Amino acid sequence: MTIQSELVPQNLWRPLDRIAQDLHDKYEGVFGSETIESLVEDSYIKLAARATVTQWLVVSTQRLAGERLDALVHAEDHSMNKVPTVLFSCTHNAGRSQMAFGWFSHLVGDRAIAWSGGSEPEAEINGVAVEAMAEVGIDISRGYAKPWTEEVLRAADVVITMGCGDACPLVQGKHYEDWDVADPTGQPLSVVRHIRDDLGDRVRHLSERMHVERPQDDLAIRVTRGSNLLSATGPQGASAAPHEAAAPMAPPHTGRRRRIKDRLSSHRRRAR
């Protein structure tokens, strides 16, 4: 691994090389070293462009590069057990999309995969949003503001946009919903609580329509081959060329790591 770009400070060449090597070991036989190095370097550049505190840049770069590689693997997964995926996108990826991601992960667990991103990500997550979510037992403090990426967008079945306007990602064949949710930026906790609860209701309804909520309620829709992933009766359900859903969902395995490991094994077999 040799990351020696003029766009990356020289003192970070070695740490980014280590990240690339770790990812190469994980994805051996699936992605070549050039692909991995390019994604690591590009992930660093995307995050560094808006970072005001550089202390966590290397860690965030590793996380973003890993998410992008996982998304590439998921996009090529055509198995019957493939789970649905959602991208929550807003302008700054500091408030609304982070809160929606937190709600979705809490309600769904391993029955689906979610990502979040922003068109103009902030340097850090909104602290009031973190506090509001903590009040309902959801910890989003370990999240980090990041841009949405082409890899994640390609892998997403459903794209939820909130306030990013023309900068929101748009790809043919995805199901889109634009949620009219207030921006928590600069708002007091009392206001952010209402935003949190609004997002909770929307995400709960979304998970029901996707048939991925934890098995506790009578869910509204089932995913079947040849049908739309979401019904036309959902909230603000403007769909651009609705996505054709995969086969009925199987019960989750032991978690996201297990699914990624299974997909990697499948890719390695095909590569031989």
KEDOMI-189924 format. One record per residue (C-alpha): x, y, z; residue in one letter. Coordinates in steps of 0.25 Angstrom, whole numbers, plus 2048, in hexadecimal, padded with zeros to 3 digits. Layout:
<pts>
XYZA/...
</pts>
This chain:
<pts>
800800800M/80680D7FCT/7FD81A7FEI/8078267FBQ/7FD8307F5S/80083F7F5E/7F28417FAL/7F5839807V/7FF83F811P/80C837811Q/80A834820N/7FD82C81DL/803824812W/80781881BR/7FA818823P/7F1818817L/7FA80D811D/7F780581ER/7E880781BI/7E980380DA/7F17F6811Q/7E77F281BD/7DB7F4811L/7E37EC807H/7E57E1811D/7D67E1813K/7D27E2805Y/7DD7D97FFE/7D87D37F2G/7CD7DD7F1V/7D37EA7EEF/7E17ED7E9G/7EB7F67F0S/7E98027E7E/7DA8027E9T/7DC8027F8I/7E780C7F8E/7DF8167F0S/7D38157F9L/7DB817805V/7E28237FFE/7D58297FAD/7CE826807S/7D982E80EY/7D883A804I/7C883A806K/7C983B815L/7D5844816A/7CE84E80DA/7C5852818R/7CC84E824A/7CF85882FT/7D584E839V/7DF844833T/7E083B83FQ/7D683183AW/7D983282BL/7E0825829V/7D681D831V/7CB824829S/7D282181CT/7D3812820Q/7C4812823R/7C0819817L/7C981080DA/7C3804814G/7B5808812E/7B780B804R/7BE7FD801L/7B27F6809D/7A97FE800A/7B07F97F3L/7AF7EB7F8V/7A07EC7FCH/79D7F37EEA/7A27E67E7E/79B7DD7F1D/78F7D67E9H/78C7CB7F3S/77F7C77F8M/7837CC806N/7877DA802K/7817E480CV/77B7F1809P/7837FE80AT/78080D80DV/78881980BL/784825814F/78983280ES/788841812C/79184D810T/79B84C81CH/79A83D820N/79A84382EA/78C843833G/78083D82BR/787832824S/78F82E830Q/78282E838M/77B82682EA/78681C82DF/78681A83CG/77781883CW/77880E830F/783806837S/77C806844H/76F80183EL/7747F7833V/7817F2839G/7877E882FD/77B7E6826R/7807F181DA/78C7FA81AI/78C80981BA/796814818W/795823819S/79C82E812G/79B83D80FG/79D846802S/7A585080BE/7AA849817P/7AD850824E/7BA84E82CA/7B2847837E/7A484283BI/79A84B842N/79C84A851G/78E84D854V/78984284AA/792838852V/78C83D85FE/77E83C85AA/78082E855M/787829861A/77A82D869E/773822861V/77E818863G/785819856I/79481C855D/798824849I/7A582A84FS/7AE820848R/7A982583AG/7B182E831Y/7AD839827A/7B0834819K/7AC83680AP/7A382C803W/7AB8247F9T/7A881D7ECE/7AB8107F2E/7A18117FDV/7978177F3L/79880C7E9R/7968027F4A/78A8097FAA/77C8047F7D/7758107FEV/77A81E7FEV/774827809I/778836806T/776841810M/77885080CG/78484E803C/77C8537F7G/7838527E9D/78F84D7F0A/7888407F4C/78D8337EDP/78482F7E2L/7868217DBV/77C81A7D2Q/77680E7D7G/7768127E6K/76A8147EFH/76A8237F4Y/76382A7FFE/765838802D/76283B811W/75E849815D/765849823V/76985582AA/77885882BD/77D856839P/78985F837T/78A86A841G/77D866848Q/77B864857P/77985685CL/76A85885ES/76985A84FV/77284F84BV/76A845854R/75E84884AH/76784583EI/76C838845R/75E834847D/75A837839D/76582F833L/76282483CG/754823837D/759824828R/76481982AV/75A810831R/750811826H/75B80F81CL/760802823S/7527FD823E/7507FF814R/75D7F9811M/75A7ED81AH/7677EE822V/7627F3830E/7657EA83BR/75A7DF83CP/7517E6846Q/7467EC83ED/73D7E7832D/7457ED827L/73F7F481BA/7467EF80FI/74E7E380BR/75A7E3802V/7577DA7F6T/75E7D87E9R/7597E17DEG/7517EA7E7S/7557F87EBN/75E7F97F8L/7548047FEL/7468057FCS/7408127F5A/738815802T/74581980AG/74882780FP/74D831804Q/74F8257FBG/75482B7EEA/75B8207E7S/7648217DBA/7648147D4A/76080B7E0P/76A8017E4H/7677F37E1E/7687EB7EEA/7707DF7F1A/76B7D27F5A/7637D1803P/76D7D480EM/7737C8816A/7747CA825P/7817D1828P/78E7CA82AH/7977CD836T/7997DB832G/79E7E5827R/7AD7DF829R/7A77D1826R/7A07D6819R/7AC7DD814I/7B57D1817K/7AB7C880FD/7AB7D2803R/7BA7D3803L/7BB7C3803S/7B17C37F7S/7B97CE7EFH/7C67C67F2R/7C07B97ECR/7BB7C07E0R/7C97C77DEA/7D07B97DER/
</pts>
